Amino acid sequence: MIQKYGGLDEIYAHIDTLSPDLRGLLETNKDLVYRSRDLVQLHTVQQVDHSLKSFVFEFQPELWKEVLVKRHRFASLEKAIDDLKRTLVMPVQNSLFG
């Protein structure tokens, strides 16, 4: 269908031309169809021309929560992101008495 119509928006624009069974599935699961497409796009990695030594990981917990928890409804990841934030971002106080 992607080859025939070009993309999801075009498929839904021509949904009346599809079989009743397929049309019903697409209409019932429209949110899931678009969410699945967004997840595939989320995992697309562009070519990196730099060495791994120059690669710096920047942990942005609020961005992760916005994308994964709020936008894509992965509520179960919220606690894991908060735990990572506490572990990676917040300083750990060492004992004064050693």
PAPARO-958369 format. One record per residue: x, y, z of N, C-alpha, C in turn; residue number from 1; residue in three letters. Coordinates in steps of 0.1 Angstrom, whole numbers. Each point is the difference from the previous one (the first is absolute). Layout:
+-------+-------+-------+-------+-------+-------+-------+-------+-------+-----+------+
!   nc1 !   nc2 !   nc3 !  cac1 !  cac2 !  cac3 !   cc1 !   cc2 !   cc3 ! pos ! code !
+-------+-------+-------+-------+-------+-------+-------+-------+-------+-----+------+
!     X !     Y !     Z !     X !     Y !     Z !     X !     Y !     Z ! NUM !  ALA !
...
+-------+-------+-------+-------+-------+-------+-------+-------+-------+-----+------+
REM end
This chain:
+-------+-------+-------+-------+-------+-------+-------+-------+-------+-----+------+
!   nc1 !   nc2 !   nc3 !  cac1 !  cac2 !  cac3 !   cc1 !   cc2 !   cc3 ! pos ! code !
+-------+-------+-------+-------+-------+-------+-------+-------+-------+-----+------+
!     8 !   -12 !     0 !    -8 !    12 !     0 !     9 !    13 !     0 !   1 !  MET !
!    11 !    -1 !     7 !     9 !    12 !     0 !     5 !     2 !   -14 !   2 !  ILE !
!     4 !   -11 !    -7 !     4 !     2 !   -14 !   -11 !     6 !    -9 !   3 !  GLN !
!   -12 !    -5 !     2 !   -11 !     5 !    -8 !    -4 !    14 !     3 !   4 !  LYS !
!    -1 !     3 !    13 !    -5 !    14 !     4 !    10 !    10 !     4 !   5 !  TYR !
!    12 !    -5 !     4 !    11 !     9 !     3 !     2 !     3 !    15 !   6 !  GLY !
!   -10 !    -3 !     9 !     2 !     3 !    14 !   -13 !    -2 !     7 !   7 !  GLY !
!     0 !     1 !    13 !   -12 !    -2 !     9 !   -11 !    10 !    -3 !   8 !  LEU !
!     4 !    13 !    -1 !   -10 !    10 !    -3 !    -7 !    -3 !   -13 !   9 !  ASP !
!     7 !    -4 !   -10 !    -6 !    -3 !   -13 !    -9 !   -13 !     1 !  10 !  GLU !
!     4 !   -10 !     8 !    -8 !   -12 !     2 !   -13 !     4 !     6 !  11 !  ILE !
!     0 !     8 !    11 !   -12 !     5 !     6 !    -8 !     9 !    -9 !  12 !  TYR !
!     6 !     7 !    -9 !    -7 !     8 !    -9 !    -8 !    -8 !   -10 !  13 !  ALA !
!     5 !   -12 !    -2 !    -7 !    -9 !   -10 !    -6 !   -13 !     7 !  14 !  HIS !
!    -3 !     2 !    13 !    -5 !   -12 !     8 !   -13 !    -6 !    -6 !  15 !  ILE !
!    -8 !     8 !    -7 !   -12 !    -5 !    -6 !     2 !   -10 !   -11 !  16 !  ASP !
!    12 !     0 !    -5 !     3 !    -9 !   -11 !     5 !   -14 !     5 !  17 !  THR !
!     2 !    -1 !    13 !     5 !   -13 !     5 !   -11 !    -9 !     4 !  18 !  LEU !
!     3 !   -13 !     2 !   -10 !   -10 !     3 !    -6 !     4 !    14 !  19 !  SER !
!   -12 !    -4 !     2 !    -7 !     4 !    13 !     8 !    -5 !    12 !  20 !  PRO !
!     6 !   -13 !    -1 !     7 !    -5 !    12 !    13 !     9 !     3 !  21 !  ASP !
!     7 !     3 !   -11 !    12 !     8 !     2 !    -3 !    14 !     4 !  22 !  LEU !
!   -10 !     5 !    -6 !    -5 !    14 !     4 !    -4 !     0 !    15 !  23 !  ARG !
!    -7 !   -10 !     5 !    -4 !    -1 !    14 !    12 !     0 !     9 !  24 !  GLY !
!    10 !    -9 !    -4 !    12 !    -1 !     8 !     8 !    13 !     1 !  25 !  LEU !
!     1 !     7 !   -11 !     8 !    13 !    -1 !    -8 !    10 !     8 !  26 !  LEU !
!   -13 !     1 !    -1 !    -7 !    10 !     7 !     0 !    -2 !    15 !  27 !  GLU !
!    -1 !   -13 !     4 !     0 !    -3 !    14 !    13 !     2 !     7 !  28 !  THR !
!    11 !    -2 !    -8 !    13 !     1 !     6 !     8 !    12 !    -5 !  29 !  ASN !
!    -6 !    10 !    -4 !     6 !    12 !    -6 !    11 !     5 !     9 !  30 !  LYS !
!    -3 !     2 !    13 !    10 !     6 !     9 !    12 !   -10 !     1 !  31 !  ASP !
!    -2 !   -12 !     1 !    11 !   -10 !     1 !     8 !     0 !   -13 !  32 !  LEU !
!    -6 !     1 !   -12 !     7 !     0 !   -12 !     9 !    12 !    -1 !  33 !  VAL !
!    -4 !    12 !     4 !     8 !    12 !     0 !    11 !    -1 !    10 !  34 !  TYR !
!    -3 !    -5 !    12 !    10 !    -1 !    11 !    11 !   -10 !    -4 !  35 !  ARG !
!    -4 !   -11 !    -7 !    10 !    -9 !    -5 !     9 !     6 !   -10 !  36 !  SER !
!    -5 !     8 !    -9 !     8 !     7 !   -10 !    10 !    10 !     8 !  37 !  ARG !
!    -6 !     7 !    10 !     9 !     9 !     7 !    11 !    -7 !     7 !  38 !  ASP !
!    -2 !   -12 !     6 !    10 !    -8 !     6 !    11 !    -4 !    -9 !  39 !  LEU !
!    -4 !    -4 !   -12 !    10 !    -3 !   -10 !     8 !    12 !    -4 !  40 !  VAL !
!    -6 !    11 !    -1 !     8 !    12 !    -3 !     9 !     4 !    12 !  41 !  GLN !
!    -5 !    -3 !    12 !     8 !     4 !    12 !    13 !    -8 !     0 !  42 !  LEU !
!     0 !   -13 !    -6 !    12 !    -8 !     0 !     8 !     1 !   -12 !  43 !  HIS !
!    -3 !    10 !    -9 !     9 !     2 !   -12 !    12 !     7 !     5 !  44 !  THR !
!    12 !    -6 !    -4 !    12 !     6 !     4 !     7 !     6 !   -13 !  45 !  VAL !
!     4 !    12 !     1 !     7 !     6 !   -12 !    15 !    -4 !     1 !  46 !  GLN !
!     6 !     1 !   -12 !    14 !    -4 !    -1 !     9 !    10 !     9 !  47 !  GLN !
!     8 !    -6 !     8 !     9 !     9 !     8 !    14 !    -1 !    -6 !  48 !  VAL !
!     6 !    12 !    -2 !    13 !     0 !    -6 !    11 !     2 !    10 !  49 !  ASP !
!    -3 !     0 !    13 !    10 !     3 !    10 !     4 !   -13 !     7 !  50 !  HIS !
!    12 !     0 !     6 !     5 !   -11 !     7 !    -9 !    -2 !    13 !  51 !  SER !
!     0 !   -12 !     5 !    -7 !    -2 !    12 !     5 !     8 !    12 !  52 !  LEU !
!    13 !     3 !     0 !     6 !     8 !    11 !    -6 !    14 !     1 !  53 !  LYS !
!    -5 !     5 !   -12 !    -5 !    14 !     1 !   -15 !    -1 !     3 !  54 !  SER !
!    -6 !   -12 !     0 !   -14 !    -1 !     3 !    -3 !     2 !    15 !  55 !  PHE !
!    -9 !    10 !     3 !    -3 !     2 !    14 !   -15 !    -2 !     2 !  56 !  VAL !
!    -3 !    -8 !     9 !   -14 !    -3 !     3 !    -6 !    10 !    10 !  57 !  PHE !
!   -10 !     7 !    -5 !    -7 !    10 !     8 !   -13 !    -5 !     5 !  58 !  GLU !
!    -1 !    -4 !    12 !   -13 !    -5 !     6 !    -9 !    11 !     3 !  59 !  PHE !
!   -12 !     0 !    -7 !   -10 !    10 !     2 !   -13 !    -6 !     5 !  60 !  GLN !
!    -1 !    -3 !    13 !   -11 !    -8 !     5 !   -14 !     7 !    -3 !  61 !  PRO !
!    -1 !    13 !     0 !   -13 !     6 !    -3 !    -4 !    -2 !   -14 !  62 !  GLU !
!    10 !     1 !    -9 !    -3 !    -3 !   -14 !    -5 !   -14 !    -2 !  63 !  LEU !
!     8 !   -10 !     6 !    -4 !   -14 !    -1 !   -14 !    -2 !     5 !  64 !  TRP !
!    -4 !     6 !    11 !   -13 !    -2 !     6 !   -10 !     6 !    -9 !  65 !  LYS !
!     3 !    12 !    -6 !   -10 !     6 !    -9 !    -3 !    -9 !   -12 !  66 !  GLU !
!    11 !    -5 !    -6 !    -2 !    -8 !   -12 !    -5 !   -14 !     3 !  67 !  VAL !
!     6 !    -7 !     9 !    -4 !   -14 !     3 !   -12 !    -2 !     9 !  68 !  LEU !
!    -1 !     8 !    10 !   -11 !    -2 !    10 !   -13 !     8 !    -5 !  69 !  VAL !
!     2 !    13 !    -3 !   -12 !     8 !    -3 !    -5 !    -2 !   -14 !  70 !  LYS !
!    10 !     1 !   -10 !    -5 !    -1 !   -14 !    -3 !   -14 !    -4 !  71 !  ARG !
!     8 !   -10 !     4 !    -1 !   -14 !    -5 !    -7 !    -9 !    11 !  72 !  HIS !
!    -3 !     6 !    11 !    -8 !    -7 !    11 !     7 !   -12 !     5 !  73 !  ARG !
!    14 !     0 !     2 !     7 !   -10 !     7 !     1 !     3 !    14 !  74 !  PHE !
!   -11 !     0 !     7 !    -1 !     4 !    14 !    10 !    -8 !     9 !  75 !  ALA !
!     2 !   -13 !    -3 !     9 !    -8 !     8 !    14 !     4 !    -1 !  76 !  SER !
!     4 !     9 !    -9 !    14 !     4 !    -1 !     3 !    12 !     9 !  77 !  LEU !
!   -11 !     7 !     5 !     2 !    12 !     8 !     9 !    -2 !    12 !  78 !  GLU !
!    -3 !   -11 !     8 !     8 !    -3 !    12 !    14 !    -3 !    -4 !  79 !  LYS !
!     3 !    -7 !   -11 !    13 !    -4 !    -4 !     8 !    13 !    -4 !  80 !  ALA !
!    -7 !     9 !    -7 !     7 !    13 !    -3 !     3 !     8 !    12 !  81 !  ILE !
!    -9 !     1 !    10 !     2 !     7 !    12 !    12 !    -6 !     8 !  82 !  ASP !
!     0 !   -14 !     0 !    12 !    -7 !     7 !    13 !     4 !    -7 !  83 !  ASP !
!     0 !     0 !   -13 !    12 !     3 !    -8 !     4 !    15 !     3 !  84 !  LEU !
!   -10 !     9 !     1 !     3 !    14 !     3 !     7 !     1 !    14 !  85 !  LYS !
!    -6 !    -7 !    10 !     6 !     0 !    13 !    14 !    -5 !     0 !  86 !  ARG !
!     3 !   -11 !    -7 !    13 !    -6 !    -1 !    10 !     8 !    -8 !  87 !  THR !
!    -4 !     5 !   -11 !    10 !     6 !    -9 !     1 !    15 !     1 !  88 !  LEU !
!   -10 !     7 !     5 !     0 !    14 !     0 !     2 !     6 !    13 !  89 !  VAL !
!    -7 !    -5 !    10 !     1 !     5 !    14 !    13 !    -4 !     6 !  90 !  MET !
!     7 !     9 !     7 !    12 !    -4 !     7 !    -2 !    -9 !    12 !  91 !  PRO !
!     9 !    -8 !     2 !     0 !   -10 !    12 !     8 !     6 !    11 !  92 !  VAL !
!    -6 !     1 !    12 !     8 !     6 !    11 !     8 !   -11 !     6 !  93 !  GLN !
!    13 !     2 !     1 !     8 !   -10 !     7 !     0 !     3 !    15 !  94 !  ASN !
!     4 !   -10 !     7 !     1 !     1 !    15 !    11 !    10 !     4 !  95 !  SER !
!    -3 !     8 !    10 !    10 !     9 !     5 !    11 !    -7 !     8 !  96 !  LEU !
!    -4 !   -12 !     5 !     9 !    -7 !     9 !     6 !   -13 !    -5 !  97 !  PHE !
!     1 !     0 !   -13 !     5 !   -10 !    -7 !     2 !   -13 !    -3 !  98 !  GLY !
+-------+-------+-------+-------+-------+-------+-------+-------+-------+-----+------+
REM end
